[in-house]
Amino acid sequence: MALLEIAANSVASAFAAQEGGAARVELCASLEEGGITPSHGTIALAREGLRIPLYVLVRPRAGDFLYENAEIEVMLDDIAHCREIGCDGVVIGALTAEGEVDVEACALFLRAAGDMGVTFHRAFDLVPDRQAALETLIELGFERVLTSGGMPSAVAGASTLARLVAQAGGRIVVMPGAGIEPGNVASLRQATRAREFHASAKRRLPSAMRRTPGDVLGMGAGEMRTDVDTVRALVAALG
């Protein structure tokens, strides 16, 4: 049976993912920017309320994945916090200026994670040689890599994803993500032979504000939140 991970941008989204039948939550903030590390309070409340595994995105800022020493220190502190409060894993990644996996930084992250699971995120889609990078992640000890196959969506990158799944041979989980919906996940599963899939299943909620002045500042829209029904439809499509 295939597993569904939901990228949840809030505590409410995490609980919606669980209610919809997701097998795991990747908790983040600012999903519209590709995700950054959520607040300590958000992580703690999610950990307290979730019965399914909780992985936390550790990414100090949006933008590229070339990090300064101070940023790496921040990431190490965030990993330690996740470990201390009982998170099941973290989602991390770092690249060198040449776009290769930053082996030195990633080794530090893995050491800090201890017995937590560790996923390498979509920084993988920026490396020049994904086959070589996959072997690097396996050697480092990552349990999973999230990737679209280097394309804007996992559907567009299906052929590359299939090759990566075959190359992995069970040594690391290759988890397709990006643009995955109830209408395409079953065919993507068949095309790639992947066993884990990543989606956000989000929709914008109407604002609950009773006072709704003209929104010339662009700050009056309702929040983006994981949709329970969409999660259920994804789970059903994966069978």
Secondary structure, DSSP 8 states (H G I E B T S, - for coil): --EEEEEESSHHHHHHHHHHT-SEEEE-B-GGGT-B---HHHHHHHHHH-SS-EEEE--SSSS-S---HHHHHHHHHHHHHHHHTT-SEEEE--B-TTSSB-HHHHHHHHHHHTTSEEEE-GGGGG-S-HHHHHHHHHHHT-SEEEE-TTSSSTTTTHHHHHHHHHHHTTSSEEEEBSS--TTTHHHHHHHH--SEEEE--EEE-----S-----TTS--S--EEE-HHHHHHHHHHH-
